[in-house]
């Protein structure tokens, strides 16, 4: 029995069910359920389209093979032979595409992301490298048509950043950037080095799925808001208008059971309401990340995934400047185009990581 066809046939009834549900006024009224079902509909629609092509190919192959045996006309025989060759080339290709589509999707993948970069060991040089990573991701986001905005930043003494937090918005941001979580190590002669010696420094990158309004329950009435004047270079507005906002919120951490005060500051824009909105989004994401950490831990203990455990202490990549080399330690991927990579040309590496993870997940799903 064809197991791929079996799996696709099993999804046909669900596709019909979801098609009906998304037109139901009660479902439309329940925003979170409607969004979830619409996403499922889109995925199932793609699978049904692939199923149709697959069934047609199998039918054509069967028919053409029969013609080769029964047909005496040489022209018809030749046409049948060509059709058999076409079907036999396309069927395995399509089977691989369907297998990838059948892998259960991480519901977080379609979300926007919060990107945090922190200089690690290496002092000033680590801060400079954190700045280089931010530039790399900014350039990469530009190529994807995504929007990247700095929410908060603490600059290094000689440049770069001790810590920088950004929000990235666009299509499938988290599903693409999640592979970047971990420790990034750099080997180069720092600008601060007088003897010309190669130093090793590190920066950590954390990519979190941005929480949507209905992912997290926050009692907005319990948030204590303070406003303050922004500081730094910014023309006449700075130090005169209280545009910076600070949110304090008491919340019970599900992992410890303790009450904690969360403090979020936002000075991104000169507009206080906008800063409030952004601080609220970051508060949601903070709570969502902590509440989902248990879920993430459960998954990674069941599936010690080579790639996206999201372990922020694991060394994932080395950037070796003297040799112009980049190595991703998770999949043994090495390339020698460091300048282009630091200019945002990182898609090939991400593609290799996605393929590696998909192969692992296919094994798990026994596809």
N, C-alpha and C positions, 0 to 999 in steps of 0.2 A: 504493500500500500504506500502511496506517495504521502509522506508525513507533512511536507510543506502544504500540500493541497488540503490535507486533513485540518491543519491549524487554521488555514485561511477560511475553510468552510465553517469552522467553529465560530469564526468572528463575524460571519455574515448576519446572523440573527442579532448580535449585539449592535451592528451598524444600523440595522432597521430600527432597533429599539431607541438608540441615541437620536436617530433622525426624527423620530416622533417626539421624543422628550424635549428637544430644543425648540419645538414650536408650541409647547404647553405653556400657557400664561403663568401658571404657578411656578414653573421652573424659571421662566424669564424674570419673575419677580424676586427670586432668590439669587442675587448677584453672583455669589461665590460659586454656587452649584452650576449656574448658567455658563460662567467662564470656564469651569472645569470640563463641562460636557462639550462645549464648543471646541476646546482643544482636542478632546478625545475624538470628536466627529471628524476633525481635519485629519488626524492620524489614521483613523479607520478608512476614510475616503481614499487616501493615498494607497492603503493596502488593498482596498477593493479594486482600484484601478489596476494595480499590479496583478491582482488575482485574475482579472479579465484578460490581460495580455498573456498571462501564464497558461490559462485554460485554452486560449486560442492557439498558442504555440504548440501545446501538447496535442491538440486536435489536428492541426496542420501537419505535424510530424507524422502522426499515425496515418493520416490520409495519403500523404506523399509516399510513405513507405509501401502502402498497399498498391498505389499506382505503379511503383517501380516493378512490382511483382506481376501485376495483372495487365499493364498497358503494353501494347505492341508498337504503337506509333513512337518513332525515335525522338521526335520533337517534344512530345508530351513527357517521355521518359526523362529527357534532359531537364525540362522544367521541374519535374518532380525531384530530380537529383539536386538541383540548385536550392529548391525549397528545403530539402532535408538538411543540406549544409548550413543554410541560414538558421534554421530552427536549432540545430545541434550546437551552433556557435552562441546563439542568444540565450537558450534555456539555462545553462550553468551561470551565465552572467546575471540573469534575472533572479535566479535562486539565491545568489549571494546578496543581491540588493534586498530581496524579501527577508532573508535571515536577519540582516541589520535592522530592517524596519520592525521585525517581530521582537527584537530585544526590548524588554520593558523599559520605557523611558523614565528617567529621573524627573519627577514632576517639577523639580526646582530649575531644570535646565533652561526653560524659556524666560526665566526671570532676569531683571536687571541685577547689577551686582554692586557691592561695596568693595573697593580695592584698597587695601591697607599695605603700605610699604614702610618698613622700619630699618634704619641702619643697625647692623648687629655688631659683631666684634670687629674692631679695626678703627674706632674713633672717627676722626675727620674723613679718612678715606672711605669708611663704610657709609658715611652720610653722602659723600660725593657719588658713590656707586648707587645709593638709593635714588639720588637725583637722576642718574643715567637710566635706571630702570623705569622711573616715571616717564622720562622722555620716550623710551622705547615703547611703553604701553600707549602713550598718547599718540605716537605716530601710527601704531598698529590700529588703534581705535578709529583714526581718521580713514585708514584704508577700508575699514568695515562699515563706515558711515555711522559709527556710534558716537554718542556725545559723552565726553568725560569732563567732570567738574570737580575741582578741589573743594572739599568740605572743610578740612582743617589741616594745618601744616605747621611743623616746628622746624625751622631752618637750621642747618649745620653752621658751625663757626666759620668755615672757609667756603661755604657753598653747599649745594645739595640739601638733603633733608634728614633730620634725625627721625622724623616720622611724618608721613603724609597720608591722608585719608581722602579717597575720591569716590564719587558715585558715577557709575557707567550705565548709560541707558541705550537701549537698542534691541535688536532681535537676537534671541538666544545668547545673551551676553554671558550669563553664569555658566551655561553648558559648555561654552568655549573657553572662558578664562579660568574655570575651576582647576584646570591642570597646572596653573602657575603657582598654586599654594605650596609653600615650603621655603627652604633656605637656599638662596642663590649665592654662590661663592665666586669671588673674583680674584684673579691672580694678575697683578700688573705692577708697574713702577708708579707709585702715587705721585701726584703733582707736588705733594708735601715732602717727598724724599729727595735728599741732596746727593746721596751716594749711588743712586741708580740701581738700588736693589729691588727685586720683585717682592711685593708683600701679598699676603692672602687676607682678604677681608670678606665680610658677608653681610647680606641684607635679607630680612625675611619678608615674604609676601603672603598675605592672607586674602582670599577671595571669598566673600560671603554672599549668599543670595539675598537680594533686597526684599524685605517683607512688604507684602501688599496690605492695604488697610484691613482686609478681612482675615488676614492670617493671624493677627495678634489682637487680643482684647486689652485695650488700655482705657482706664477710666480717666478721660482728659480733664475732668473736674479736679482730680487729685494731683495734677502736675503743678508744681510751684514754679512760676516764671519770674526771672529777674532780667532786667535789661541793663546794658552797660555801654560805654563808649568804646568803639574800636580803637586800636592803637596802630601805629605804623604809617608808612607813606601812603597817602590817599587823597591829597589835596584838601580843599576847604572843609569837606564834610566830616573828615575824621576828627575825633575829640570834641565835636560840637553836638552831634546827634547820637542819641542812644539807640543805635541800630543793632548792636550785638545782643544776642539772647542766650540765656542760660536756663536749662530745664532741669528740675530736680524731681525725681519720681521714686517712690518707695514701692518695691516689688519683691515678691517671694521667689528666690532662686529655686527652681524645681530640682536642681542637682544637689543642693545642700540643705534645702528646707528653711534656710535663714532669710530674714528680711534684709534687703540691701537698698541703699540709696544710689540711684543711677544719676550721674551728672553729665549732661550733654551741653556743649557750647557751640554756637554757630555765629560766625562773623563774616560769612561769605559775601553777602550783598549789602548794599546800603539801605535796603528796604527791610524794616523790622518784620512785617508780616511774612515776607518770603523766608527770612531767616528762621522764623517760628515754624513754618511749614517744613523746612529742611531739617530742623532739630527734631521735629516730631517723627519724620521719616527715619532718621538715624536711631531714635529711641526705639521705634518699632523693630528695626533691623537688629539692634543689640539684643532685645528680648527674644526675638525670633531665633536668633543664632544660638542663644543659650538654651532655649526650650527645645531646639532641634538638635542640640549637641548629643543628647541621649539617643535620639533616633539615628544620628550619623554614627555614633559609637556602636550601636547594635548592628548596623549594616556592615561597618568595617570589620567587626569581629566575625560576622558570618562570611564576609567576602573580603579577605585581606587583599584588596585590589592593588595590583602592581602600580597602578597609576594614580587614581584619584581618591586616596584615603583621606586627603585633606589634612594629613598630619603636618602641622606647621613647624615641627622640629626636624623633619627629614630633609637631608641635603639632596636637592633634586637636580641642580645644574651647576656646572662650572664654566666660567667665562675666562679663558686664558688669553690675555692680550699679546704676550710675546710671540705666541704661536698662531694667533688669529683664530683660535679654536673654541668651539662650544661643544660641551658634552652634556647630554641629558642622561643621568645615571640610572633612571628607572627603566629605560628601554635600550641603553647602550647606543644612543643616537649621537653621532659626532659629525660636525660639519666645520669647514674652514672658511666661513664667510662672516666673521665677527662684525666688521663695520656695517654690513647690510642688516645683520640681525639686530644690532643696537639701534638701527634706523627704523625698526619696526617690522622687519621682514621675518616674522616668527611663525607664519601660518604653516609652513612645511613641518616644523617640529610639532605643532599642535595636532596636525593631521596624523602624524605617526603615533602620537599618544592616544588619539581617538581610536585608531585602527587596533592598537594593542589592547585597549580596554574592551572594545567591541569583541575581539577574538576571545578574550577571557569570559565575557558575559555570555557569548554564544555557547561556550563550553558548559557554563553553568545551566543555561536554559536547554541544553542538549539539542541544539539546532543543527 
